[in-house]
Amino acid sequence: MKVLITGINGFVGKYLEKILIEKGYRVYGIDLKNNNRENIFECDLKDSKRLESIILETEPEFIFHLAAISKTTFQDFKEIYEINVNGTLNLLNSCLKLEKKPKIIFISSSHVYGNVSSKKIKETTLTRPYNHYGASKLMGEALCWAFFNQYNLPILILRAFNHTGPSQPIDFLIPKLINCFKNRLPTINLGNIDITREFIDVRDVVNIYVKVIENYIPGKVYNVSSGRGYKIRSIIKLLQKITSHKPNIVISKELIRENEPAIQIGDNTELMKVINYKFNYDIKKTLVDMINN
């Protein structure tokens, strides 16, 4: 079975490719660079003709659409929409050219919900993004629904909550903390450390993604969440215990985001009805693996 991953060279894409290959899938990828690998095609999602030619050449049965600008602090918000919205439009249009339509898994984000008061967010919770990243993902979802309803393109949407793990880029929060504690830096600058977030291990995330294609139901929206949240402050204390290092924590006003939700934890009831997944990694194991990586 042929699977195409957009953003295959990204943090999640690499893990997803590995597990799919282990399970016997034939995997192709799209990214800005192919790293001299035959199964990866160089393509900017804004290049609709190039994208269409790759789709027609590979004829994938499943597509994981991971490629996106995912940094919530990314300054060029126009580029966020160019990639996350127009890039998604180009991909969906290309899929219409195939005689046999591929099953598409659109990787969305918990950021589509915005700042909500619910302790556990359900898929039916009102979507009201508070940043351009969340808005772009919600617009991508809207495009998916239009293609699903108007052209019968089989699409499933996964709203991924915060995830982390070994090899995540250092410009994300948990790797930034790991770098500080692993290298025993004396000081670290942080924003609000009293917010609560999920930090699912990326290895659990890709296991869930594979189970979703094994139990594929088009037209569904699922939270990819563990239902467990952690205060940043508690993760810092755990890292202090693991490493016996206690850096000076400096709270920087410029790192505190306006309208940031105090708590963001997902309700995964609907997803678990379908895949009944048991998580393999708790936060301590994830942190230890990241320190040892």
Secondary structure, 3 states (H helix, E strand, C coil): CEEEEECCCCHHHHHHHHHHHHCCCEEEEEECCCCCCCCEEECCCCCHHHHHHHHHHHCCCEEEECCCCCCCCCCCHHHHHHHHHHHHHHHHHHHCCCCCCCEEEEEEEHHHCECCCCCCECCCCCCECCCHHHHHHHHHHHHHHHHHHHHCCCEEEEEECCEECCCCCCCCHHHHHHHHHHCCCCEEEECCCCCEECCEEHHHHHHHHHHHHHCCCCCCEEEECCCCCEEHHHHHHHHHHHHCCCCEEEECHHHCCCCCCCEECECCHHHHHHHCCCCCCCHHHHHHHHHHC
